[in-house]
């Protein structure tokens, strides 16, 4: 199993149609990414900064207020300066697939305002962590 992060749909996440608004899924992905990164690096992960270059969401089924969602997250691809996260959101009780998605992160030096190569240390950490979660 990939890394898992659970959350409960908040009332504020829902729109006038009474389901989770489409834009909120990117926040769900962000919360899962932060949990993954904290589990991978510990509470202080300075020196491994990245920016989001691309994010996509494919909607499968509406999520509703107070449902518990499980977000599976893993790294299917690592490049020279970037890596990809894949996401799968399911509703806990029924197992219903809610959404899938992906994001591309680019390693970034904020002081120089430019992309930088991914370190071998980070590559190894990700590979070891994902293998341990699998």
ABEGO torsion letter per residue (X at the ends): XBBBBBBBBBAAABBAAGBBBAAAAAAAAAAAAAAAAAAAAEABABGBBBBBABBBBBBABBBBBGBBBBBBBBBABBBAABBBBBBBBBBAAAGBBABBBBBBBBBBBAAAGBBBBBBAAAAAAAAAAAAAAX
